[in-house]
Amino acid sequence: MTQGVLYIHSAPRALAPHIEWAANGVLGAPARMRWEDQFVARGLLRAELTWRGREDTGARLVSALRGMHEVRFEVTQEATVSSDGTRWSCTPELGIHHAATDRAGNIVLTEDHVRGCMERAGDDPLALRRELSIALGEPWDEELEIYRHAGDGVPMRWLHRVS
């Protein structure tokens, strides 16, 4: 058994019952989610759900939600004796990113993953930087960051590019 968290960073109001239904199906129990307005974008909601389940529960939650293309979400799963911790991040634009994590939540890249990045990059250091950035999930983190911190009472700092 393991445990984790399902973070719905943003979802259209109409999808909230479908998300709960999908989580119920995976968890085998009523998933009561407390929905709040997502202040980053009008009409979107956010919620969190802690869960306990088998070692495949995180992957099954992601599979149940992946067809909901307007939803931004993350699923974390704690390590067990026989498996690494895991984090899945999903955005409508980027799709799903999956990574193993250590006990502190840091993404861990395997030797094969790093070698694959090196092979795809060839002798181009900028390409290697881009490959490692993708492997670490940086594009997903950049897109999700504003949604992660946009809860009620959480101070937000809006950044605007000045030319």
C-alpha positions, -999 to +999 in steps of 0.1 A: +000+000+000+010+036-006-005+070-004-004+103-023-023+134-034-044+142-064-041+180-071-066+194-095-050+227-103-077+239-127-108+224-142-140+237-158-169+237-133-188+212-156-160+186-153-159+186-114-185+158-111-167+138-138-134+141-120-149+129-087-166+100-106-132+090-121-115+092-087-143+072-071-138+045-098-101+042-091-102+044-053-133+022-049-148+047-024-165+080-025-140+108-033-153+139-016-134+168-030-137+203-017-139+225-048-127+261-047-126+288-073-093+289-091-085+326-090-061+325-120-089+321-144-127+328-141-149+297-142-122+273-132-121+253-100-093+236-079-093+208-054-070+183-036-076+148-026-054+126-004-056+089-011-043+055+000-042+025-023-021-001-041+011+007-058-007+012-092-032+037-078-014+069-089-010+056-125-046+045-125-057+080-114-037+096-142-052+072-167-087+080-155-081+117-159-059+119-190-089+122-214-101+153-197-081+177-219-091+209-201-079+198-167-045+207-152-035+182-125-008+165-107-007+131-089+020+123-063+027+089-049+050+081-020+077+055-023+072+020-009+097-007-001+094-020-037+088+012-057+101+047-061+080+077-054+063+092-084+049+124-097+027+129-128+020+164-141-005+171-168-015+203-187-037+206-217-009+220-239+019+196-228+002+164-219+015+141-192+050+141-176+060+112-154+090+111-131+104+091-103+110+111-070+131+107-039+118+110-004+121+149-005+100+150-037+130+158-060+129+143-095+154+115-100+167+106-134+181+072-141+214+066-159+195+054-190+174+086-190+205+108-188+222+088-215+191+092-237+192+129-233+229+130-242+223+108-272+195+130-285+215+162-279+246+150-296+274+176-293+250+205-288+252+218-252+220+238-256+201+207-269+214+188-238+201+216-216+167+214-234+166+176-231+174+176-194+149+204-188+122+182-204+133+152-184+130+171-152+096+184-161+105+221-161+080+230-189+052+215-168+064+232-136+065+265-154+030+262-167+015+248-134+033+271-109+008+300-110-021+275-106-003+258-076-002+290-057-035+305-067-055+292-037-076+314-015-054+333+010-022+325-008-004+356-019+002+358-056+027+378-075+017+385-111+047+389-134+045+408-166+071+410-193+083+445-200+098+452-234 
